[in-house]
Each structure stands twice: as structure tokens, then as C-alpha cells.
Amino acid sequence: MELNIAVLPGDGIGVEVVAAAMRVLDAVAHKAGHKINAVYGDIGWAAIDKHGDALPAATRDICNRSQAILFGAVGLPDRDKTLPQAKRPERVALLELRKGLFANLRHVVLPAGLANRCPLKNELIARGIDIMIIRELTGGLYYGQPQGVTGAAPHRSAVDTLAYSEHEIRRILRVGFETARKRRKRLLSVDKANILATSQLWREIATDMAKENPDIRLEHMYVDNASMQLLRRPSEFDVIVTENTFGDILSDEASMLAGSIGRVPSACLGEPDAKGHTAVPFYEPIHGSAPDIAGQNKANPVGTILTLAMMLTYTFNLTHEAKAIEQATFEVLNAGQVVTGDLGGSATCSQMADAIIAALKHVK
């Protein structure tokens, strides 16, 4: 099978973690007899410095001709400040490539060997942690209109609009039910229905859809309570589905349950539009560009490596190869001999990739 992938390392540690992850993908592909057609493109400040544009036409073309996009990171805080908000790399490049991709899946797993890295007490995580967070990605506060600051100091006003249509709510809840069906058949819908009109509509639709999915156990929880319960009883969570802003916050909170934000992968997925066109799936680790350690071979590549496993599952339907990457990665993490600095070890980014590639040789 041929896998056509647009590879966009971007800024900061994106270059290192993507390079490490691609080595792992090459090892898996070679073992399984697949061919990787990887085309690299510039994005973020790396693209601005070369082309004067955070998302140049050549990179757009690479992405449009690919089956999936592997993304590293964009943005350099010190340099971002020199540009207006609307022209910063994250706004120009990241949001543009995610257009049409409404479902963000973030998988949070705590391996037994890293239990001591979780900030929670052992008795709270004795049964392990395995949570899939599904975040609506194209609606809510980040995109609603009107939006912006008006007036002059000291009398300025600011507004952000939280808006959702029934269509947007139904399609992300559908992803939640389908994902829960493939796991432990439990779905938690997170909202703020005691206050927000959008959440009231969200809960009403979720309850209605549960009747169409009787095999799935649906529960509801207010977002403030959900943020507390994630720390109080994380092992009891299976699939969480929620709107954009809530999902952004909860998934970052949950990442620390896994020991480090550098360990969490994500996938941004869409569905065919009225003309049958589907936006190119977008895969990225959830961490940022971390310029303070960029170029030092210190970054943790696990989030990017597990992101590739999600790509193999959701875009290419290569579940066996995806599970092989996951098994090898968790084997290395559980052993605890090769661990990067964010998890208390001293291994380099490339050494982590080496260890996972070595472990792959023993995975059937």
C-alpha cells in the first residue's frame, strides 16, 4: 500500500519530533511492505523566513495532493509578538489547514511504568487511564461572530460569540457515539446546560441521539464538575465529547494525567461535504513549539509517534501497524530505561525513537 503524506515539521521542536516519528513510520512500513510517499513543506516561521508567508502556495498544494497531513508545531512566542494577531503563524497556517475538520480526537493513556510521573495519588490511578477526548473544532467561541474589541481606551468593549447549530452538534456527537462503540461503550457529554443556551441545545440533542444508540451508556456532566472528576476518578472515564473551548481546556488538563503534554497525540477529522469533498485529515501532537529546547535533541517525540498511529488507524485503516507502534511505544515507556527529560529521564529525542524502533522488531 502507498501512503501519501504531507509532512510539515514547522517551528521549534516540530523539526525534531517529526524527524523521529518519520523514522518510526519508515520502520513500520518497511516491516509491513508499505511505501511511504512523504513530501515535505514549509510552514510557520520556517515558511515566513523563506517565502514571506506562513502558509505558502507550495505547501497548500502539497497538502491538497496528500491523503493526510503530519504536522509538528508552529509559532515562536517572541517573534509572534511582532505580528498582528490575525497574521501570526498559528492563525494563518494552523486554522487554515484545519478548515472543514470538525472533530479533534485526543487519546490520553497512562502506562503502568509511568504511574510515578502522574501527579495524582497511586490509589486514584491504580486501574490505569485510557481516555479519548473528542472536541468539536470548528464552532463555538473561537469562530462565532461578532467578535473583537471596539471603542477607545478607557471605554473599550470586547465580545466573543458562542454559537452552535443543530447540525454541528449532531455531527460531533455522532463521532462520540461511534467512537464509544469501538471502545468500552460509555460516552460522557460535557456541557454547561445550567447556564448556556448552546449547552441546553447540546444536551437535548445528545439525549435524543442516545435513543438511537441504545448500546451506548450516555452520561452528562457540567464542564466545571468534569474538570474536577478528571482528577478525582480518571480511571472511570472512557470517551468524552464536548464543544470547542471546553475540549481545549479539558484535553490539556487530561494530558498531565499521562505524565507530560509531550505524550499526547491528536487527529483532526472531517466528513464529505455536499459535493463529496473531504478536507485532508490533519495529525499533530498537542504540544507546542517549545523554542527553549529546540535544536537540542531534548524533545519528547512520543506524542508525534502516537499521532502517526492514529493516522494509520483513521486515514489508512492499517490498524495492525498502528497497534504495533502503540505496543512498541508503551513497551519502551513501561520499561522506564529510555525516558526523555519531561518524564524525569535523560534520553534524547533520537534515542527514544531508536528504542521504539528496536522494540518494533519484536512486535508481531
Secondary structure as GFF3:
##gff-version 3
##sequence-region A 1 364
A	DSSP	beta_strand	2	10	.	.	.	ID=ss1
A	DSSP	alpha_helix	14	32	.	.	.	ID=ss2
A	DSSP	beta_strand	35	40	.	.	.	ID=ss3
A	DSSP	alpha_helix	45	51	.	.	.	ID=ss4
A	DSSP	alpha_helix	57	64	.	.	.	ID=ss5
A	DSSP	beta_strand	68	73	.	.	.	ID=ss6
A	DSSP	alpha_helix	77	80	.	.	.	ID=ss7
A	DSSP	three_ten_helix	85	87	.	.	.	ID=ss8
A	DSSP	alpha_helix	89	89	.	.	.	ID=ss9
A	DSSP	pi_helix	90	94	.	.	.	ID=ss10
A	DSSP	alpha_helix	95	97	.	.	.	ID=ss11
A	DSSP	beta_strand	103	110	.	.	.	ID=ss12
A	DSSP	three_ten_helix	112	117	.	.	.	ID=ss13
A	DSSP	three_ten_helix	122	124	.	.	.	ID=ss14
A	DSSP	beta_strand	129	136	.	.	.	ID=ss15
A	DSSP	three_ten_helix	140	142	.	.	.	ID=ss16
A	DSSP	beta_strand	144	150	.	.	.	ID=ss17
A	DSSP	beta_strand	157	161	.	.	.	ID=ss18
A	DSSP	alpha_helix	166	181	.	.	.	ID=ss19
A	DSSP	beta_strand	186	191	.	.	.	ID=ss20
A	DSSP	alpha_helix	197	212	.	.	.	ID=ss21
A	DSSP	beta_strand	217	222	.	.	.	ID=ss22
A	DSSP	alpha_helix	223	232	.	.	.	ID=ss23
A	DSSP	three_ten_helix	234	236	.	.	.	ID=ss24
A	DSSP	beta_strand	239	242	.	.	.	ID=ss25
A	DSSP	alpha_helix	244	255	.	.	.	ID=ss26
A	DSSP	three_ten_helix	256	258	.	.	.	ID=ss27
A	DSSP	three_ten_helix	261	263	.	.	.	ID=ss28
A	DSSP	beta_strand	265	269	.	.	.	ID=ss29
A	DSSP	beta_strand	282	285	.	.	.	ID=ss30
A	DSSP	alpha_helix	302	314	.	.	.	ID=ss31
A	DSSP	alpha_helix	319	335	.	.	.	ID=ss32
A	DSSP	three_ten_helix	341	343	.	.	.	ID=ss33
A	DSSP	alpha_helix	349	360	.	.	.	ID=ss34
###
